[in-house]
Amino acid sequence: MPSQEITICGKVYSIKPVSSSVPMEEVATLVNAKMNELSKAKSKTSMVDVAVLTALNLGHELIELKQGKESDDKQLNQCLDGMIQKLNKSLDVIEKKRV
């Protein structure tokens, strides 16, 4: 993939996208918005500190999303297991009636 330019907090970065499934412009827009939000809230904070706080906030959101997905997957698996057990019981009843 060719490198592309994105702008975050007024600074232009030349990057190589790691995935074609998520546009880097979208990622840059998210990071830029989060950094602007934090820099306004903490006006005397250095840009390095804003970048670290942004990384922590985005990391926290990512972990919450992963945990939510894992929880959803677990619930789905439990539901499917329950349905499979009910189907197996129904099949057993049908088989016994045939004999």
Secondary structure as UniProt FT lines:
FT   STRAND          4..8
FT   TURN            9..10
FT   STRAND          11..15
FT   HELIX           24..41
FT   TURN            42..44
FT   HELIX           47..98
//
